[in-house]
Amino acid sequence: MNQKIIITIDGYSSSGKSTLAKKISKKLKYKYIDSGALYRSVALLAIRKKIFYSDLWNTKNFIPILKETNLKFKWNQKYSQTDIFLNGENIQHKIRSKQVTNKVSLIAQIPEIRERLTLMQRNIGKNKGIVIDGRDAGHYVFPKSELKIFMKGSIEIRSYRRYQDLKKIGEKVSYEEVRKNLIHRDMMDISRNISPLKKSVDSIEIDNTFLSIEEQLNLIFKFINKRTSII
Ligand code: DC
């Protein structure tokens, strides 16, 4: 398995994309790009710059601020995870807050922001050997990727997973609130004009409502082995 490939994992919010992507990247010793973390970081920056309390003209004004911002992924050896830094500050936990989660869909609709974050992802993946999770990785960011996976799961199981994650980081939120937010984000993801969540025709769809992580990984590694043995 010497030939490095690009593996894209797109799908609905909280469908378990990042859990799988992390495990696959660890096993293959590939880089992991959490593209949602990029959009969340920009949302955090926008909240800090108070753009949500201003009009569209000020939103446009936000782009130059973004251009001056230093956004970087760094591998954290101690916790086996990719940390994300905004102007040198580790914002790994801050981007998971309810406030950021509620605003990120608005940020993900702005074409200039998508363009910038797409270039950043392509740059990280230029030498292959990456696993990337997102919404448009397979059909837009890396349309020539060797393995494309599309994840889905019932709204109930996805809401429950997100609810557990938020509880773990101490957010005071109800299951119903999380469920409503997910329904809203699904709608925003699907109906976005630019780069909406979409299943590529050449992707493998996995509905993990009733699948364990091990079962999903076994399935995915069958495809990875096929792809890496024919190139
Ligand atoms: O995967 P996540 O929940 O951390 O993503 C956060 C938000 O970012 C999600 O509401 C949709 C948006 N997003 C996007 O538009 N494109 C991506 N490639 C990744 C995430």
Boltz pocket constraint, residues with backbone or C-beta under 6 A from the ligand:
constraints:
  - pocket:
      binder: B
      contacts: [[A, 13], [A, 14], [A, 35], [A, 36], [A, 37], [A, 39], [A, 40], [A, 101], [A, 104], [A, 105], [A, 108], [A, 133], [A, 134], [A, 135], [A, 136], [A, 137], [A, 185], [A, 189], [A, 195]]
      max_distance: 6.0
